[in-house]
Amino acid sequence: MGTMSELSGLEWRKSSHSGGGNDCVEVAFTPDGTAVRDSKNPDAGALRLPAAQWEALLTAARTGRLDRH
C-alpha cells in the first residue's frame, strides 16, 4: 500500500468507460509500476504493483481470466 504522502503527487486516471460515476478504480503510473485505488475512497491509500504484476493483471483481464461466472 502507498502512504498518502507518496501518492499525493501522482496523476490519477479513471477509465473512459466508467460512465463518470464514482464506482470504479483509479490508476496512477509511478516510476516503478502502477498504483490502484478505489475512486469512492481515495484517501484510504492505494495498492502499488510493480510493472510486471500490472502487466500480468491487464493480460488476465483482457483474456477473460478474471471474468466471474
C-alpha positions as CSV (number, residue, x, y, z in Angstrom):
1,M,0.0,0.0,0.0
2,G,1.2,3.5,-0.6
3,T,1.1,6.3,2.0
4,M,-0.8,9.5,1.3
5,S,2.4,11.5,1.0
6,E,3.8,9.0,-1.5
7,L,0.6,9.2,-3.6
8,S,-0.1,12.9,-3.4
9,G,1.9,13.9,-6.5
10,L,0.5,11.3,-8.8
11,E,-1.8,11.9,-11.7
12,W,-4.8,9.6,-11.2
13,R,-6.9,8.4,-14.1
14,K,-10.3,6.7,-14.4
15,S,-11.3,4.6,-17.4
16,S,-13.2,6.4,-20.1
17,H,-15.7,3.5,-19.7
18,S,-16.5,4.4,-16.1
19,G,-19.5,6.5,-17.1
20,G,-18.5,9.4,-15.0
21,G,-19.6,7.7,-11.8
22,N,-17.6,7.2,-8.7
23,D,-17.8,3.4,-8.8
24,C,-14.5,2.4,-10.3
25,V,-10.8,2.2,-9.6
26,E,-8.3,4.8,-10.5
27,V,-4.8,4.2,-11.6
28,A,-1.6,6.3,-11.5
29,F,1.7,5.4,-13.1
30,T,4.8,5.5,-11.0
31,P,8.4,5.2,-11.9
32,D,8.4,1.5,-10.9
33,G,4.9,0.4,-11.7
34,T,1.3,1.4,-11.1
35,A,-0.8,2.4,-8.1
36,V,-4.5,1.5,-7.9
37,R,-7.1,3.0,-5.6
38,D,-10.9,3.0,-5.0
39,S,-12.5,6.1,-6.5
40,K,-15.1,6.1,-3.8
41,N,-12.5,6.3,-1.1
42,P,-9.2,7.8,-2.5
43,D,-7.9,8.7,1.0
44,A,-7.8,5.0,2.0
45,G,-4.5,4.5,0.2
46,A,-3.6,2.5,-2.8
47,L,-2.3,-0.8,-3.9
48,R,1.1,-0.5,-5.6
49,L,2.0,-3.0,-8.3
50,P,5.4,-3.5,-9.9
51,A,5.3,-3.1,-13.6
52,A,5.4,-6.9,-14.3
53,Q,2.5,-7.5,-11.9
54,W,0.5,-4.7,-13.5
55,E,1.1,-6.2,-17.0
56,A,0.0,-9.6,-15.7
57,L,-3.2,-8.1,-14.3
58,L,-4.0,-6.4,-17.6
59,T,-3.3,-9.6,-19.5
60,A,-5.6,-11.6,-17.2
61,A,-8.4,-9.1,-17.6
62,R,-8.0,-8.9,-21.4
63,T,-8.1,-12.6,-21.9
64,G,-11.1,-13.2,-19.7
65,R,-9.3,-15.0,-16.8
66,L,-10.9,-12.5,-14.3
67,D,-14.5,-13.0,-15.6
68,R,-16.9,-14.1,-12.9
69,H,-19.1,-17.0,-13.9
